[in-house]
Amino acid sequence: MKKSQVSRYLPVLIAVFLFAGTLFAAKISTPGAATTKRSNRKVSESTRTQAKISRLRHSRRVAYSRRHRRHRYYERFTANSFVTNDQTSGDITGGEDPVVRQAAIEALGNMNGTVVAIDPTSGRILAMVNQKLALSEGATPCSTIKLSVGLAALSEGLITRNTPVKIAPRRYMTLTEALAKSNNAYFEVLGRSLGFERMHRYATEFGLGELAGYNIEGEHLGIYPDQELDAKLGGVGRMCSFGDSISMTPLQLGALVSAMANGGTLYYLQHPASPEEVLNFQPKVKRTLEIAKYLPEMSDGMAAAVQYGTARPLRVNFSEEQILGKTGTCSNSGTRYGWFASFANTSYGRIVTVVFLEGGRPTFGPKAAEIAGRIYRGLYDHSFFAAKNAVEKSGETTAVGVSQ
């Protein structure tokens, strides 16, 4: 091609290339069609993936509901733990020990409850504060029932104080620890091992289900049922750990603990009503319990309860003498119960105290133990546990209501 011809067609060729480049650039910079196509495309999942997602959604819902179910349940109580009236009104006090009674009244304060103090060497009631409640039909014994269960298991040779009892897949416990910490699983195991018939026999022998007092006007009967608690409700295991279906009075518990304190003599409890009845007082033995050789096995656990277990609030107020005891806490129909039964392991001034409280949330076994500590403090400060000389002893015989 000649040079003149090239020069003629060069502008045309340049124009063609420029037009083609413009079209190409426009196509690159306008992705509308492609974008529209991608936005309309549906994301589909395989059947396996859909099933997996469904399982995950379900597991999240379950976890959420479980988190809500883990919220702590608070029981509602309708009873009041405190009183505004004089709950000692109507008490018969003519034959009571004035020192013991005053210590019990001051210790109880305005808590809704009763205190029974007993001389374990004779069965004489030294003081009974709020007698209306003390002599009532009683209440669920809660964990204080474990005293009779422990004695029954020892008597049957099922355990000693050091026998490891399996309470969980990899956990064992001894009688001493179980009494100190009031372990329910331990005593459920003992209850099932004993069975209802044997446990019923021992409970009756220990005075449950019968009147504890001798001609005490107004005393009601606590009940030990003739049939085992329904298995759906826990059966004999529940009866032996919580005391379910059992009704026990402060006097019944006081009589049993008095027998433990004196070596096995179960006295009829007597409540002298006048100084004359105190002077003419004669102990009345109901029966002798064959428990003397098992008492050291029980004593370790009862002492441990006060030292480091459920009854340790007692030591806030009193630690000068050894106290052995057992707490109990449970509730029924909107009322919470707090029990503590104990005795002073002293050479002089032997005494058993039972503190029974009823009310709402402030009412529980350790609180009853704290009150017992205040009682022992009041007695100690009045030299109740001190040795007495012959002159003091002879003076007691003519003093109104002084313990002998």
C-alpha positions as CSV (number, residue, x, y, z in Angstrom):
1,M,0.0,0.0,0.0
2,K,1.3,3.4,-0.9
3,K,2.2,5.9,1.7
4,S,-0.5,8.3,0.4
5,Q,-3.1,5.6,0.8
6,V,-2.0,4.8,4.4
7,S,-2.3,8.4,5.3
8,R,-5.8,8.5,3.9
9,Y,-7.1,5.5,5.9
10,L,-5.2,6.2,9.2
11,P,-7.8,8.5,10.7
12,V,-10.6,6.0,9.9
13,L,-8.7,3.2,11.6
14,I,-8.0,5.3,14.7
15,A,-11.7,6.2,14.9
16,V,-12.6,2.5,14.7
17,F,-10.2,1.5,17.5
18,L,-11.5,4.4,19.7
19,F,-15.1,3.4,19.3
20,A,-14.4,-0.3,20.0
21,G,-12.4,0.7,23.2
22,T,-15.3,2.8,24.4
23,L,-17.7,-0.1,24.0
24,F,-15.4,-2.5,25.9
25,A,-14.8,0.0,28.7
26,A,-18.6,0.5,29.1
27,K,-19.1,-3.2,29.4
28,I,-16.5,-3.5,32.1
29,S,-17.8,-0.5,34.2
30,T,-21.5,-1.4,34.1
31,P,-22.0,-4.8,35.8
32,G,-25.7,-4.2,36.3
33,A,-26.9,-7.3,34.5
34,A,-24.4,-9.5,36.2
35,T,-25.2,-8.0,39.6
36,T,-28.9,-8.5,39.1
37,K,-28.3,-12.0,38.1
38,R,-26.3,-12.8,41.3
39,S,-28.8,-11.0,43.7
40,N,-31.7,-13.1,42.3
41,R,-29.9,-16.4,42.9
42,K,-31.3,-18.5,45.9
43,V,-29.0,-20.2,48.4
44,S,-30.0,-23.7,48.8
45,E,-28.8,-26.2,51.5
46,S,-28.5,-29.9,51.4
47,T,-30.9,-32.0,53.4
48,R,-28.1,-33.0,55.7
49,T,-27.2,-29.3,56.4
50,Q,-30.8,-28.4,57.1
51,A,-31.1,-31.3,59.6
52,K,-28.0,-30.1,61.4
53,I,-29.2,-26.5,61.6
54,S,-32.5,-27.7,62.9
55,R,-30.7,-29.7,65.7
56,L,-28.6,-26.7,66.6
57,R,-31.7,-24.5,66.9
58,H,-33.4,-27.0,69.1
59,S,-30.3,-27.4,71.3
60,R,-30.2,-23.6,71.8
61,R,-33.8,-23.5,72.9
62,V,-33.2,-26.3,75.4
63,A,-30.1,-24.7,76.8
64,Y,-32.0,-21.4,77.2
65,S,-34.8,-23.1,79.0
66,R,-32.4,-25.0,81.2
67,R,-30.7,-21.8,82.2
68,H,-34.0,-20.4,83.3
69,R,-34.8,-23.6,85.2
70,R,-31.5,-23.3,87.1
71,H,-32.8,-20.3,88.9
72,R,-32.9,-21.0,92.7
73,Y,-36.3,-22.0,94.0
74,Y,-37.4,-19.9,97.0
75,E,-40.0,-21.5,99.2
76,R,-42.8,-19.2,100.3
77,F,-43.6,-19.2,104.0
78,T,-46.8,-17.9,105.6
79,A,-45.8,-18.4,109.3
80,N,-44.1,-15.7,111.3
81,S,-40.7,-16.3,113.0
82,F,-41.3,-13.6,115.6
83,V,-44.0,-12.8,118.1
84,T,-45.3,-9.6,119.5
85,N,-47.3,-11.0,122.3
86,D,-46.2,-12.7,125.5
87,Q,-45.9,-16.4,124.6
88,T,-45.2,-17.4,128.2
89,S,-48.7,-16.3,129.2
90,G,-50.5,-19.2,130.9
91,D,-47.4,-21.2,131.7
92,I,-47.4,-23.1,135.0
93,T,-44.2,-22.2,136.7
94,G,-44.6,-22.9,140.4
95,G,-42.3,-26.0,140.4
96,E,-39.8,-24.8,137.8
97,D,-36.1,-23.8,138.4
98,P,-36.2,-20.0,138.3
99,V,-32.6,-19.8,137.1
100,V,-33.2,-22.2,134.2
101,R,-36.5,-20.6,133.3
102,Q,-35.1,-17.1,133.2
103,A,-32.1,-18.2,131.1
104,A,-34.5,-19.9,128.6
105,I,-36.8,-16.9,128.4
106,E,-34.0,-14.5,127.8
107,A,-32.4,-16.8,125.2
108,L,-35.6,-17.3,123.2
109,G,-36.5,-13.6,123.1
110,N,-39.2,-12.8,120.6
111,M,-38.6,-15.9,118.4
112,N,-41.7,-18.0,117.8
113,G,-40.9,-21.2,119.7
114,T,-40.5,-23.1,122.9
115,V,-37.7,-24.3,125.2
116,V,-37.9,-27.4,127.3
117,A,-35.1,-28.0,129.9
118,I,-34.9,-31.4,131.6
119,D,-32.8,-33.0,134.4
120,P,-31.6,-36.2,132.6
121,T,-30.9,-38.0,135.9
122,S,-34.6,-37.9,137.0
123,G,-36.8,-36.8,134.1
124,R,-37.9,-33.7,136.0
125,I,-38.7,-30.8,133.7
126,L,-36.8,-27.8,135.1
127,A,-38.4,-25.3,132.7
128,M,-40.9,-25.3,129.9
129,V,-41.3,-21.9,128.2
130,N,-44.4,-21.5,126.0
131,Q,-46.1,-24.6,127.3
132,K,-48.9,-24.4,124.8
133,L,-46.5,-25.1,122.0
134,A,-44.3,-27.5,124.0
135,L,-47.4,-29.7,124.8
136,S,-48.9,-29.5,121.3
137,E,-49.2,-32.4,118.9
138,G,-45.7,-31.7,117.6
139,A,-44.3,-31.3,114.1
140,T,-42.0,-33.0,111.6
141,P,-38.8,-33.9,113.5
142,C,-36.6,-33.0,110.5
143,S,-33.0,-34.1,111.0
144,T,-33.4,-34.8,114.7
145,I,-34.9,-38.1,113.6
146,K,-31.3,-39.1,112.7
147,L,-30.6,-39.7,116.4
148,S,-33.0,-42.7,116.6
149,V,-31.9,-43.9,113.1
150,G,-28.2,-43.9,114.2
151,L,-28.9,-45.8,117.4
152,A,-31.0,-48.3,115.5
153,A,-28.3,-48.9,112.9
154,L,-25.6,-49.3,115.7
155,S,-27.9,-51.7,117.6
156,E,-28.4,-53.8,114.5
157,G,-24.6,-54.0,113.8
158,L,-24.9,-52.3,110.4
159,I,-22.3,-49.7,111.2
160,T,-19.8,-48.3,113.7
161,R,-18.8,-44.7,114.0
162,N,-16.0,-45.4,111.5
163,T,-17.8,-47.5,108.9
164,P,-17.6,-45.9,105.5
165,V,-21.1,-45.8,103.9
166,K,-21.4,-45.1,100.2
167,I,-23.6,-42.1,99.6
168,A,-22.6,-41.3,96.0
169,P,-20.7,-43.1,93.1
170,R,-17.3,-42.1,94.5
171,R,-18.1,-40.7,97.9
172,Y,-18.2,-42.4,101.3
173,M,-19.1,-41.0,104.8
174,T,-18.9,-42.1,108.4
175,L,-21.4,-41.8,111.2
176,T,-19.4,-39.0,112.9
177,E,-19.3,-36.9,109.7
178,A,-22.9,-37.6,108.9
179,L,-24.2,-36.4,112.2
180,A,-21.9,-33.4,112.2
181,K,-23.0,-32.3,108.8
182,S,-26.5,-33.8,109.0
183,N,-26.1,-35.6,105.7
184,N,-29.4,-36.8,104.3
185,A,-28.0,-39.3,101.8
186,Y,-26.2,-41.2,104.6
187,F,-29.3,-41.7,106.7
188,E,-31.4,-42.6,103.7
189,V,-29.0,-45.4,103.1
190,L,-29.3,-46.5,106.7
191,G,-33.1,-46.3,106.6
192,R,-33.3,-48.5,103.5
193,S,-30.9,-51.0,105.1
194,L,-32.9,-51.1,108.3
195,G,-36.3,-51.3,106.5
196,F,-39.5,-49.9,107.9
197,E,-40.4,-52.7,110.3
198,R,-37.1,-52.6,112.2
199,M,-37.1,-48.8,112.2
200,H,-40.6,-48.7,113.5
201,R,-39.7,-51.1,116.3
202,Y,-36.8,-49.0,117.5
203,A,-38.6,-45.7,117.2
204,T,-41.4,-47.1,119.4
205,E,-38.8,-48.4,121.9
206,F,-37.2,-45.0,122.0
207,G,-40.5,-43.4,122.9
208,L,-41.7,-42.0,119.6
209,G,-45.4,-42.3,119.1
210,E,-46.3,-42.3,122.8
211,L,-46.7,-39.8,125.5
212,A,-43.4,-38.7,127.0
213,G,-44.9,-37.1,130.2
214,Y,-46.5,-38.5,133.3
215,N,-49.8,-36.9,134.0
216,I,-48.8,-33.6,132.3
217,E,-52.0,-31.8,131.7
218,G,-52.5,-30.8,128.1
219,E,-49.8,-33.0,126.6
220,H,-50.6,-34.2,123.1
221,L,-49.3,-37.3,121.4
222,G,-46.8,-37.3,118.6
223,I,-47.3,-39.9,116.0
224,Y,-45.0,-42.5,114.4
225,P,-47.0,-44.0,111.5
226,D,-47.8,-47.7,111.3
227,Q,-47.2,-47.7,107.5
228,E,-44.2,-46.8,105.5
229,L,-44.2,-43.5,103.5
230,D,-45.2,-44.1,99.9
231,A,-42.2,-45.1,97.8
232,K,-43.0,-42.3,95.3
233,L,-42.5,-39.8,98.2
234,G,-39.2,-41.4,99.3
235,G,-40.3,-44.3,101.5
236,V,-38.4,-45.3,104.6
237,G,-35.3,-43.5,103.4
238,R,-37.1,-40.1,103.5
239,M,-38.6,-41.0,106.9
240,C,-35.1,-41.6,108.3
241,S,-33.5,-38.5,106.9
242,F,-36.2,-35.8,107.0
243,G,-38.7,-37.4,109.3
244,D,-41.4,-37.1,106.7
245,S,-44.9,-38.5,107.8
246,I,-43.7,-38.5,111.5
247,S,-44.9,-36.1,114.2
248,M,-42.6,-35.6,117.2
249,T,-43.1,-33.4,120.3
250,P,-40.4,-31.4,122.1
251,L,-41.1,-33.7,125.1
252,Q,-40.6,-36.9,123.1
253,L,-37.3,-35.6,121.8
254,G,-36.2,-34.4,125.2
255,A,-37.0,-37.8,126.8
256,L,-34.9,-39.6,124.2
257,V,-31.9,-37.2,124.5
258,S,-32.2,-37.5,128.3
259,A,-31.8,-41.3,128.0
260,M,-28.7,-40.7,125.8
261,A,-27.3,-38.3,128.4
262,N,-27.8,-40.7,131.4
263,G,-26.7,-43.9,129.8
264,G,-30.0,-45.5,128.6
265,T,-32.8,-44.8,131.2
266,L,-35.9,-43.6,129.6
267,Y,-37.8,-41.6,132.2
268,Y,-41.3,-40.4,132.2
269,L,-41.0,-36.6,132.1
270,Q,-42.7,-34.9,135.1
271,H,-43.5,-31.2,135.5
272,P,-43.9,-30.3,139.1
273,A,-46.6,-27.6,139.5
274,S,-45.7,-26.3,143.0
275,P,-42.8,-26.2,145.5
276,E,-44.5,-29.1,147.4
277,E,-44.4,-31.3,144.3
278,V,-40.7,-30.5,143.9
279,L,-40.0,-31.6,147.5
280,N,-42.0,-34.8,147.0
281,F,-40.6,-35.5,143.5
282,Q,-40.0,-39.2,142.7
283,P,-38.4,-40.2,139.3
284,K,-40.5,-42.7,137.3
285,V,-38.7,-45.0,134.9
286,K,-40.5,-46.0,131.7
287,R,-38.0,-48.5,130.6
288,T,-34.2,-49.1,130.1
289,L,-32.9,-48.8,126.6
290,E,-30.0,-51.1,125.6
291,I,-28.0,-48.3,124.1
292,A,-25.1,-47.7,126.6
293,K,-22.4,-49.3,124.5
294,Y,-23.5,-47.3,121.4
295,L,-23.5,-43.9,123.0
296,P,-19.8,-43.2,122.5
297,E,-20.3,-44.0,118.8
298,M,-23.0,-41.3,118.7
299,S,-21.3,-38.8,121.0
300,D,-18.5,-38.1,118.6
301,G,-20.9,-37.0,115.9
302,M,-23.0,-34.9,118.2
303,A,-19.9,-33.2,119.6
304,A,-18.7,-32.6,116.1
305,A,-22.0,-31.0,115.1
306,V,-21.3,-28.3,117.7
307,Q,-17.6,-28.0,117.0
308,Y,-17.7,-27.6,113.3
309,G,-21.0,-28.8,112.0
310,T,-24.6,-27.6,111.7
311,A,-24.8,-26.6,115.4
312,R,-21.6,-24.5,115.5
313,P,-23.6,-21.2,116.0
314,L,-23.9,-22.4,119.6
315,R,-20.3,-21.6,120.2
316,V,-20.8,-18.0,119.4
317,N,-22.3,-17.7,122.9
318,F,-20.9,-20.6,124.8
319,S,-17.7,-22.7,124.6
320,E,-16.7,-23.2,128.2
321,E,-18.2,-26.7,128.5
322,Q,-18.7,-29.5,126.0
323,I,-22.2,-29.6,124.5
324,L,-23.4,-32.5,122.4
325,G,-26.4,-32.0,120.1
326,K,-28.3,-32.4,116.8
327,T,-30.1,-29.8,114.7
328,G,-33.1,-30.2,112.4
329,T,-34.5,-28.0,109.7
330,C,-37.4,-28.6,107.4
331,S,-40.8,-27.1,106.4
332,N,-44.4,-28.2,105.9
333,S,-47.3,-26.2,104.4
334,G,-45.7,-22.8,104.6
335,T,-44.2,-23.2,108.0
336,R,-40.5,-23.8,108.6
337,Y,-39.3,-25.7,111.7
338,G,-36.0,-25.3,113.5
339,W,-35.0,-27.9,116.1
340,F,-32.0,-28.4,118.4
341,A,-31.7,-31.0,121.1
342,S,-28.6,-31.1,123.2
343,F,-27.1,-31.9,126.6
344,A,-24.2,-30.5,128.6
345,N,-21.5,-33.1,129.1
346,T,-20.6,-31.9,132.5
347,S,-19.9,-33.4,135.9
348,Y,-22.3,-31.0,137.6
349,G,-25.5,-29.4,136.5
350,R,-26.4,-32.1,134.0
351,I,-29.2,-30.7,131.8
352,V,-30.9,-31.4,128.5
353,T,-32.4,-28.7,126.4
354,V,-34.7,-28.8,123.5
355,V,-35.3,-25.7,121.4
356,F,-38.1,-25.9,118.9
357,L,-38.9,-22.9,116.6
358,E,-41.5,-22.4,113.9
359,G,-42.0,-19.6,111.4
360,G,-40.6,-18.5,108.1
361,R,-37.1,-18.1,106.6
362,P,-35.3,-16.9,109.8
363,T,-36.3,-20.1,111.5
364,F,-33.9,-23.1,111.1
365,G,-31.9,-25.5,113.1
366,P,-28.7,-23.5,113.5
367,K,-30.7,-20.6,114.9
368,A,-32.1,-23.0,117.5
369,A,-28.6,-24.0,118.3
370,E,-27.6,-20.4,118.8
371,I,-30.5,-19.9,121.2
372,A,-29.3,-23.0,123.1
373,G,-25.9,-21.4,123.4
374,R,-27.4,-18.4,125.0
375,I,-29.2,-20.7,127.5
376,Y,-26.0,-22.4,128.5
377,R,-24.3,-19.0,128.8
378,G,-27.0,-17.8,131.1
379,L,-26.7,-21.0,133.2
380,Y,-22.9,-20.8,133.3
381,D,-22.9,-17.2,134.4
382,H,-25.1,-18.3,137.4
383,S,-22.7,-21.1,138.3
384,F,-25.2,-23.8,137.3
385,F,-22.4,-26.1,136.2
386,A,-20.1,-25.5,139.2
387,A,-19.6,-28.1,142.0
388,K,-21.8,-27.5,145.0
389,N,-20.7,-28.0,148.6
390,A,-22.8,-29.7,151.3
391,V,-24.3,-26.5,152.6
392,E,-25.5,-25.4,149.1
393,K,-27.0,-28.9,148.5
394,S,-28.9,-28.8,151.8
395,G,-30.1,-25.4,151.0
396,E,-31.5,-26.5,147.7
397,T,-34.0,-28.8,149.3
398,T,-35.9,-25.9,150.8
399,A,-35.5,-23.5,147.9
400,V,-38.4,-23.1,145.6
401,G,-37.8,-24.7,142.2
402,V,-34.0,-25.1,142.5
403,S,-32.7,-28.1,140.7
404,Q,-31.4,-30.9,142.9
